[in-house]
Amino acid sequence: MDIHAIFDETFCGPPVDAAWIVESAANREWFAAAKGQLHPDSAIFSLDQYRSVESALCRVVWGIEEHFPQWRRIIVLGLASTFSVPMEIEREGRWERQTDGLVLYRT
């Protein structure tokens, strides 16, 4: 299963199978419209509870792994192309940079 970790505060892509999406007015609207198509463990998360985006990414990845034990890929969208994967989660699988974000592949 592919799960999207969306850090873009104005995400407007098509619905996906499962997503954890950063809280914003636009994303609340997207989530409400897509909710019927999303896996029930999909969620909205707030960056305010984390000390940094790096910390948020770690917690989101670990949360996704816990809620979706059959995950195959975690597709991370909305982070700067210069964003570095935090050391705490480097070994969670194989990371690949893409033009629109990062992908974590289960190994």
C-alpha positions as CSV (number, residue, x, y, z in Angstrom):
1,M,0.0,0.0,0.0
2,D,1.2,3.5,-0.8
3,I,0.6,6.2,1.8
4,H,1.1,9.9,1.1
5,A,2.7,12.2,3.8
6,I,1.7,15.6,2.5
7,F,3.4,18.7,3.9
8,D,2.1,21.0,1.2
9,E,-0.4,23.4,3.0
10,T,-2.3,24.0,-0.3
11,F,-2.4,20.5,-1.6
12,C,-4.9,20.1,-4.5
13,G,-4.0,16.8,-6.0
14,P,-6.4,14.0,-6.7
15,P,-7.6,11.7,-3.9
16,V,-5.1,9.0,-2.9
17,D,-5.6,5.6,-1.2
18,A,-4.3,6.9,2.2
19,A,-2.8,10.2,3.4
20,W,-1.6,12.0,6.4
21,I,-1.8,15.7,5.4
22,V,-0.7,18.8,7.2
23,E,-3.4,20.9,8.7
24,S,-4.5,24.1,6.8
25,A,-7.8,25.5,5.7
26,A,-7.2,24.3,2.1
27,N,-6.2,20.8,3.3
28,R,-9.2,20.5,5.6
29,E,-11.4,21.1,2.5
30,W,-9.4,18.6,0.4
31,F,-9.6,16.0,3.2
32,A,-13.3,16.5,3.7
33,A,-14.0,16.1,-0.1
34,A,-11.7,13.0,-0.3
35,K,-12.6,11.4,3.0
36,G,-15.0,8.8,1.4
37,Q,-12.2,7.6,-0.8
38,L,-9.4,7.6,1.8
39,H,-8.4,4.7,4.0
40,P,-10.0,5.2,7.4
41,D,-6.5,5.6,9.1
42,S,-5.9,8.7,7.0
43,A,-5.5,11.8,9.1
44,I,-4.8,15.5,9.3
45,F,-1.7,16.5,11.4
46,S,-0.6,19.8,12.8
47,L,3.0,21.0,12.5
48,D,2.5,23.2,15.6
49,Q,3.1,20.2,17.9
50,Y,6.6,19.5,16.5
51,R,9.8,21.5,17.2
52,S,10.8,21.3,13.5
53,V,9.8,20.0,10.1
54,E,12.4,17.3,10.5
55,S,10.9,16.2,13.8
56,A,7.4,16.2,12.2
57,L,8.6,14.0,9.3
58,C,10.1,11.5,11.8
59,R,6.8,11.3,13.8
60,V,4.7,11.1,10.6
61,V,6.7,8.3,9.1
62,W,6.7,6.3,12.4
63,G,2.9,6.9,12.7
64,I,2.2,5.8,9.2
65,E,4.3,2.7,9.7
66,E,2.3,1.9,12.9
67,H,-1.1,2.5,11.3
68,F,-0.3,0.9,8.0
69,P,1.8,-2.2,8.8
70,Q,1.5,-3.3,5.1
71,W,2.9,-0.1,3.7
72,R,5.0,-0.4,0.6
73,R,5.9,3.2,-0.1
74,I,5.5,6.4,1.8
75,I,5.4,9.3,-0.7
76,V,6.4,12.6,1.0
77,L,5.2,15.7,-0.8
78,G,5.6,19.4,0.0
79,L,9.1,19.6,1.4
80,A,11.9,21.7,-0.2
81,S,14.1,19.9,-2.7
82,T,17.1,20.7,-0.4
83,F,15.4,18.9,2.5
84,S,17.6,16.2,4.1
85,V,16.2,13.0,5.6
86,P,16.7,13.1,9.3
87,M,19.3,10.6,10.7
88,E,16.6,9.1,12.9
89,I,14.7,7.7,9.9
90,E,17.4,7.2,7.3
91,R,17.3,3.4,7.9
92,E,13.5,3.0,7.8
93,G,13.9,1.9,4.2
94,R,15.4,3.2,0.9
95,W,14.9,6.9,0.3
96,E,14.7,8.4,-3.1
97,R,14.5,12.0,-4.1
98,Q,12.0,13.0,-6.7
99,T,11.2,16.3,-8.3
100,D,8.1,16.7,-6.1
101,G,9.4,15.2,-2.9
102,L,10.8,12.1,-1.4
103,V,9.7,8.4,-1.5
104,L,10.5,5.9,1.2
105,Y,10.5,2.3,-0.1
106,R,10.2,-0.6,2.3
107,T,13.2,-2.8,2.2
